[in-house]
């Protein structure tokens, strides 16, 4: 009886159950080394952040739309051939078009802030500008930083997830965003679409909804956040 209670507590705290996909990721990564403290600058080094911005005044940044971020929204690309560099190039060229319409996409392009993969995170727009990645003219676009996780062949998904957790922890620290405001794309309903809540990031959801895998991801974000110690905070 005691061992069962302990198991339930562990699962509730973010430890994935054996046989689940999250368990295989945890086995691949190992627990977050919470004793290995780092500054915000050190966390960004671990993320290996590169900036490859959409040029200001062009395509998805033609109009400056200021933002004070309150949320961080996690996505998955569902693109099995494109890596982070391919996505950066597509965004800069304005290749990711969307129909501009009332109640829908407001600028005619898709834009988001970061794309992560196993060995790098690339920034596309500053975090004080709105993206077009979540819920049209809703709080997901108006107040959240968008992070897309790559899924291309040859990419290590476990490392991508952990790198995303580190980047999320840094952004929480930079913008004083609570863990409760780290959400998946699923969180933001899209008016006029069926279903309104997208199954995204699909590999971190259970049956299309936040469940054990999502809670496991948040537990890694929290653990990386707890590694941070005061230091200079780059504004990105």
N, C-alpha and C positions, 0 to 999 in steps of 0.2 A: 504493500500500500504506500509506503514511504517512497519507494523508487518511482512509482507511477506519478506521485505528486511532484517529485523533483523533475521528472520528464516534462510534465505539463507546464511547470514554471519556466523551464528552459525554452520550450517551444514558444511560449508567450513572450519571451524576451528577445526573440528573433533568431534562435537557433533552429535551423530547418530540420524537418523530420527526415530520417533515412529513407532513401529511395526516391526523394523528390529531386527536381532539377536544381533547386536552390541548394540542396545538400551536396550535389556534385560540384556546384560552383564554390561552396564553402570549403569542400575538400581540396579543390584546386588552388584556392587562394590562401587557405588557413585563416585563423582569426586575425582581426585587425590588431596590430601591435600597439595597444593603447599606451604602453609605457614609453614608446618612442615618440617623444614630443617634438613639435616642429613649429616654426613661425609661419605666418601666412605666406611669406616669400618662399619658404621651404616647401610648403604644400603645393604651391604653383610649380616648383621645380619637379616635384613628383608627378604632377599632372602632365608636365612637358607641354605647356601652353604655347601655341604659336598664333600670331595674329595675321590674318589674311583677309582684310576687311573688304566688304562691298564699298566701292568708292562713293564717298559722300556726294549727293546730288544726282546719282544715277540709279536706274532700275528700282530695286526695293528700298533705296534710301533717297529717292528723288525729293521727298518732303521730310523735313526733320519733325519727328513725332516724339516729344520728350516723355520720359517715363521715370517714375520713382518706384522701383520694384518692391513688391510685397510678397511675391510668390516665386517659386522655381518650378517649372513644368518640365517633366521628363518624357521624352518621346523615343521611339525606335524608328529607323528609316524605312524598314521593310524593303530595302533596296539591296539585292544580293550580289550586285556587281560593282557598286560605287563605294569607294572609300571616302575618308574625310576630305582628302585633297580634291577628289572629283566633285564632292558637294560644294566645296568652297569655290571651285571654278564655275560650277553651274550657277551659284548665287551671284557671283560677280558679273557673269554674262547675261543675267536676267533670263536664264533658260527655264526656271521653275515658275511658269506662268499659272495664273488662276483667273477665272472670270471675275472681273470687278462688277459687283452688283450691290444694290441696297440690301442690307441685312446679311451680306456675305463678305467675301474678300474685299477689302477697302482700297487696295492699291494695285491690284492686278498681278501681284507676285507673292510667292511664299518667301518668308524670311524668318530666321531664328538666330540665336546668339552664338551657340557653340555646337560643334560636332565632335564627338569623341570616338576613338577606336583604341585598340589595345596599346598602341605606342605613342599616341599624341592626342591632344585636344586642340582644335582650331577655332578661333574666334572670328565671327563674321560681321557683327555689329556691336557697338558699345552697349553696356548694360543699362545706360540711361536713355536708350531709345527703344520704342516699341517694335516688336516683331509682328509677324503675321503667321502664326503657327498653331493657334489654339481654337478660339471661339469667336472669330470675326470681331464685332464691336463689343466684346464682353471683357470681364476682368482678366481672363487668361491671356489675352493679347495686350490689354491696356496696362496690366500691372505685373506681368510675370516674365522672367527670364527663361527662354526656351533652350533646352539641351537635347540634341538628337544623338542617339547611340547607333553606331554603324553595325551592320550585319553581313557585310560582304564575305565571300568565301575566303578562307585563310585567316580571317580576323579571329582573335581569341576573345570570345564573348565574356568570359569570366573577368579577364583583365579590363575589358571595356567597361563593364559594370562597376568594377572597383575604381577605375579612373574617374568615372562619372560621379561616384560617391565622394571622392576627394574634391573634385571641382565643386560639387554641390556644397560640401562643408565649407570650402573657402568662400563661396558666394553668400552663404548664410552669415558667415563672420563679417564679410565686407559690408553687407547691406542690413545686418541685424534682422534677418528673416528667421522665424522660428521653424523648427522641424515640422510642426503641424501644417505649415504652408508650403511644404515640399510635396507636390502632387504629380500624378500622371496626367497625360493628355485626357484620359478617360474622365477625369474630374470635371472637365469643362463641357457642358452640353452645347451642341451646335444647333442653333435655331434653324428649322427648316430641313434638317437632314434626318434620315432614318437609317440606322438608329442614331439618336442625338449624341450618345456617349461612345466615342470611338474605342475600339479594343487596342489601346496603345498606352504604354509600350507593351506589346502583346506578350513578350516572353517573361515579363515581370507580373503579369496578371494571371488569375486563376479563373478559367471559364469566362474570360472577358471582363472580370471585375477584380478590384484590389482584394488580396487575400494573403496567404502565408508568404508567397514569394515577395510581394510588395513590402510586407512588414520586415522580412529579412533584409531587403535593400535599405529600408529606412534605418535598420539597426546598424548597418555598415556606415551610413552617412553620419549617424549619431556618434559612432565610435571614432571616426576620423575627425569629427568636429571637436571631440574631447581631447584629441591629441594636440590641438592648437594652443600655443602660448602667445602672449602679447608680443607684438613686433610691428614694423612698418607694414601697411596694407596697401598694395598697389591698387589703383583705381583702374578697372578694366571695363 
